[in-house]
Amino acid sequence: MTVYDTARALPGIEELRDHSRSLAMLDAVLSPVWERRYYSFDAHWSDTEQLASMKDGEGGEYTIVLSPAGAFARVFDHESPLSPYGPLADGATWPGVLDGVPDAFSEYLTEPAFLDEDDVHVTTACLWREPADTAWRTGPVAFPDPDDHPDGHADPDGSGRLLHLLLDRTPEAYATWASDHYGTDVPVEAVRHVLALRPLTPEVVTALNPAATLTDLAEDIAEIGFPPPRP
């Protein structure tokens, strides 16, 4: 799978926004410690921008900026043969990855949060979608010969692996992943409730994490922009 396959499988901007909020809310319930979460969502990244993000704790991550201009997504897989830090890229962002980014998103090419200390854009896959677009777009990437990096040819830019819960948006997919990651049984029906953007209830929170309460989650709900609990 490459970024081209990922672009065809990603949902539209609003569905992606809603699903990203739900992933962040689920992780907030399951993991009270923010630093241990995979998925986050900042509904107030700026006055006009929201940020969906993921960090796997092993050097893999993505960030998706959502704004009136549309959506700009960057993926970084530290094991990818396209990594600026690998033996093939020679300390630079892989050719083509950032080519063709529209002017509407040009500020993200120099966004400090996406650059390293040498001003290299830390990205192995990039996708974007403006409001009028009917599909996600990418740059013209020429992937290395699998023989040059045999461990990375199945998913050479990491987009399939790191964005997998944006590609498979079923409750079962998240429940299976979270049960394995958090080492606990994650009930599908509770996940289904959150993925549908229904306000949290004490029963749903307890089903996901008996140690969590709605009061504990108030700040997370506000930061994520998740529908607040009903009075």
C-alpha positions in Angstrom: 0.0 0.0 0.0 1.3 3.5 -0.9 0.0 7.0 -0.4 -1.9 6.7 -3.6 -3.9 3.8 -2.2 -4.4 5.7 1.0 -5.7 8.7 -0.9 -8.4 6.6 -2.5 -9.4 5.1 0.8 -9.6 8.1 3.1 -13.1 9.6 3.7 -14.1 13.2 3.0 -13.0 16.0 5.2 -16.0 16.2 7.5 -16.2 12.4 8.0 -12.4 12.4 8.7 -12.9 15.3 11.2 -15.7 13.5 13.0 -13.9 10.2 13.1 -10.7 11.8 14.4 -12.6 13.5 17.2 -14.1 10.1 18.2 -10.7 8.4 18.1 -9.3 11.0 20.4 -12.3 10.8 22.8 -12.0 7.0 23.0 -8.3 7.2 23.8 -9.0 9.9 26.4 -11.4 7.6 28.2 -9.1 4.6 27.9 -5.8 6.4 28.8 -6.2 9.2 31.4 -2.4 10.0 30.9 -2.2 12.2 27.8 1.3 11.2 27.0 0.3 7.5 26.7 -2.4 8.1 24.2 -2.2 7.3 20.5 -4.9 9.7 19.2 -5.4 13.3 20.0 -7.6 16.1 18.6 -7.2 19.8 19.3 -10.3 21.7 18.3 -8.6 25.0 19.1 -5.2 24.6 17.5 -5.6 28.2 16.3 -8.6 30.5 15.8 -9.3 28.9 12.4 -7.5 25.5 12.6 -8.0 22.1 14.2 -5.4 19.4 14.6 -5.9 15.7 14.5 -2.8 13.7 15.5 -1.4 10.3 16.3 1.9 9.2 17.9 2.6 5.5 18.3 5.5 6.0 20.8 7.9 4.3 18.5 8.7 7.1 16.1 5.6 6.9 13.9 3.1 9.7 13.8 0.7 11.8 11.7 -0.8 15.2 11.9 -3.8 16.5 10.0 -4.6 20.2 9.9 -8.3 21.0 9.3 -9.2 24.6 8.4 -11.4 26.6 6.1 -8.8 25.8 3.4 -9.5 22.1 3.7 -7.2 19.4 5.1 -3.5 18.9 5.0 -2.1 15.6 6.3 1.5 14.5 6.9 2.7 11.1 7.9 6.0 10.1 9.3 7.2 6.5 9.5 10.7 6.3 11.0 11.2 2.8 9.5 10.1 3.9 6.0 12.7 3.8 3.2 11.5 7.4 2.4 12.5 8.7 5.9 14.9 11.6 5.7 17.0 9.8 8.3 17.3 6.6 6.3 20.2 5.5 4.1 18.4 6.4 0.8 17.1 9.9 1.4 20.4 11.6 2.4 18.9 13.8 5.1 16.2 15.4 3.0 12.4 14.9 2.5 11.9 12.3 -0.2 11.6 13.7 -3.7 8.0 14.3 -4.8 6.4 13.9 -1.3 5.7 17.6 -0.9 5.5 18.5 -4.6 2.3 20.1 -5.8 1.1 21.3 -2.3 -1.4 24.1 -3.1 -0.7 27.7 -2.0 -3.6 27.3 0.5 -1.4 24.9 2.5 2.0 26.4 1.8 2.4 27.6 5.4 2.5 24.0 6.5 5.7 23.4 4.5 7.5 25.7 6.9 5.4 24.9 10.1 8.0 24.5 12.9 5.9 21.6 14.4 6.5 19.6 11.2 10.2 20.4 10.8 13.3 19.1 12.6 16.2 21.2 13.9 17.7 21.3 10.4 14.4 22.6 8.9 13.8 19.2 7.2 10.1 18.4 6.8 9.7 15.2 8.8 7.3 13.5 6.4 7.2 10.2 4.4 3.7 10.7 3.0 1.7 13.8 2.4 -2.0 14.3 1.3 -4.3 17.2 1.0 -7.8 18.0 0.1 -9.4 21.4 -0.6 -13.2 21.9 -0.1 -14.0 21.7 -3.8 -11.9 18.6 -4.3 -13.6 15.3 -5.0 -10.6 13.2 -3.8 -7.4 13.5 -1.8 -4.3 14.5 -3.7 -0.6 13.7 -3.3 2.7 14.6 -4.9 4.3 12.5 -7.6 6.4 10.1 -5.5 8.7 7.6 -7.1 9.2 4.8 -4.6 12.6 3.1 -4.2 13.2 -0.4 -5.6 12.0 -3.0 -3.0 15.4 -4.7 -3.3 17.0 -1.6 -1.9 14.9 -1.8 1.3 13.0 -5.1 1.4 11.5 -4.6 4.8 9.6 -1.5 3.7 8.1 -2.4 0.3 4.7 -3.5 1.4 3.9 -0.1 2.9 6.9 2.0 1.8 5.7 5.4 3.1 3.9 4.1 6.3 0.6 5.6 5.3 -1.3 2.4 5.3 -0.1 1.3 8.7 -0.2 4.6 10.5 -3.6 5.8 9.1 -5.2 2.4 9.3 -8.0 3.4 11.8 -8.9 6.3 9.4 -9.1 3.8 6.6 -11.0 1.1 8.5 -13.5 3.2 10.5 -15.6 0.3 11.9 -16.1 0.0 15.7 -14.7 -3.5 15.4 -11.4 -2.2 14.0 -10.9 0.2 16.9 -12.1 -2.3 19.6 -9.6 -4.9 18.3 -6.8 -2.4 18.1 -7.5 -0.8 21.5 -8.0 -4.2 23.3 -4.5 -5.2 22.1 -2.8 -1.9 22.8 -4.3 -1.1 26.2 -4.4 -4.7 27.3 -8.1 -4.7 28.3 -11.4 -5.8 26.8 -12.9 -2.9 24.9 -16.6 -3.4 24.2 -17.7 -2.8 20.7 -21.0 -1.3 21.6 -19.4 1.4 23.7 -17.0 2.1 20.9 -20.0 2.3 18.5 -21.6 4.9 20.7 -18.6 7.2 20.7 -17.8 6.8 16.9 -21.4 7.9 16.3 -20.5 11.2 18.1 -23.2 10.6 20.7 -22.5 12.5 24.0 -20.8 10.4 26.6 -22.9 8.8 29.4 -21.7 7.4 32.7 -22.5 3.9 31.5 -20.4 4.2 28.3 -17.5 5.7 30.2 -17.6 2.9 32.8 -17.9 0.2 30.1 -14.7 1.6 28.5 -12.8 2.4 31.7 -14.3 1.7 35.2 -11.7 4.1 36.7 -12.8 7.1 34.6 -15.7 9.5 35.2 -17.4 12.2 33.1 -16.0 14.8 35.5 -12.5 13.5 34.8 -13.1 13.9 31.1 -14.5 17.4 31.1 -11.3 19.1 29.9 -10.7 16.5 27.2 -14.3 16.8 25.9 -13.8 20.6 25.6 -10.3 20.3 23.9 -11.6 17.7 21.5 -14.8 19.5 20.7 -16.8 16.4 21.4 -20.5 16.8 22.1 -20.9 17.5 25.8 -22.9 15.2 28.1 -26.6 15.9 28.3 -27.7 17.6 31.6 
